[in-house]
Structures are given as C-alpha cells and as structure tokens.
C-alpha cells in the first residue's frame, strides 16, 4: 500500500526548518532553510475559513499535505509548494497501518 500511495503524489514540496544564529549582542537572527527538497507530495488546497462542528466554530486548514509515511516532518516546519508557503498546524501520524503522513497547514 505504501508503494502505491507514493504513486499518487503528483506534487513536490520543500520542507523548511527554522535555524537561529547569534547576533553577538545577546539576540539571534532567525532563518528558514530547506531541510528536505523536492519531496513527492500531494497538496490539497481547502480554502480555509471556519466550519461549524458540534455547535462550535472551528478553523478549517488552508491546505492538507500528504507525504510518504516515513518522511520526516515536524509541527514547527514550513512547507513551500509552488509560490505558497505554509506552516504546519497538525500532523496526523499516530495511526495503525500508516500508509502516509498527513498534515493540516495554514498559508502564510
């Protein structure tokens, strides 16, 4: 199933991680660097907004990211797809029979 799932990933993304460098004055400079490049993925743009769930308003993610089950991705990462940059809000990786890793993202 994992092999077949990889075939259903028509997009490529770069996964970025935050790095910090001392500014020699007690602070730091933050930058985002590609930790992984040209990763096969599927990006589904959902449009964001709000939905009503069980009588409450809930924010809907702007996009869903699907990558291979063993791709390293962290909630503090950013994802670059085409001309859009997204931050990961939630990773759904704790499942039995994991075939893929899915992430909810918000566009920056």
N, C-alpha and C positions, 0 to 999 in steps of 0.2 A: 504494500500500500504506500509506503514511503517513497519508493521509486516512482510510482505513478503520480503521486502528489507533486513531485518535483517537475514533472512534465506539464503541469497545469499552472506554471508560474511564468506568465508572459512578460513581466516587468523586471527591471533591475533597479536596485537601490544602493545607496551608500549609507552605512551606519556610522554615525559620528559619536565620539566620546569627548567629554569636556576635559581639558587639561588646564592646569594653572602654573604660572611662572611667577616667581618672586619679583617684585618691582624694586627691591633693595631699599624700600622705605617702610617696611612693615606690612605692606599690602601685597596684592598679587594681580596679575593680568590673566583673564580667562580667555581661552580659545577653544574652538571645536575642530577636531582633527578626524579624518577618516580612519576608523578602526578596521572597517571591512568595506571593500569596494566591489561594485558590480555584482551584488548578491542577487541571485534569482529570487523573485518575489511576486506576489500578487497584491496590488494596491486597489482597494475598492473605496471610492470616494462616496461618503454617505450624506454629505451636505451639512452635517452638524445640526445645530438648533436644539430645541427641547421637545421632549415627549412626556406624556402623562403615563406614569407607571404606578399602579395600585394607589391611585388618588393623589400622587405626588408628582411634582415636576422634576425631571431628570435630564441632565445634559446628554445629548447624543454625540458620539465621537464624530469628528470631521472625516475620518478615514479609518479603514481597517487594513492592517498589514498582515500578510500571511507569508511565512518563510519556512524553510526546512525545520524539522523538529529539533535538529542538533545545532542550529545557528545560534551563536552567542548574541543575545540582545538583553539589555538592561533597561529598567524603567527610567533611568537618568539619561539614556541615549537620545540622540536625534536621528531622524531618518530624512534623507534627501531623495526625492523622487521627481524626475523631470525638473521643473522650475520651482517646486514646492519643498518647504522644509517643515517637518512635523516633529512634535515632541510626543514621546510615548506616555500614555496615561495609565495603561493597564496591560499586563501580559497574562494571557490565558495559557499557561504552560503546565499546570498541575492537573493532568487528566490521565486516566488509564488509556493504554493503546494510543499514545501520542503519535500522530502521523505528521502534524505540522505544529508550528507555534504561531499563535495569532495575537496581535496587539491592537489595542484601540489607540488612536492618535488624534492630536489636536494640531491644526495648522497654525504655524507661527506667522 
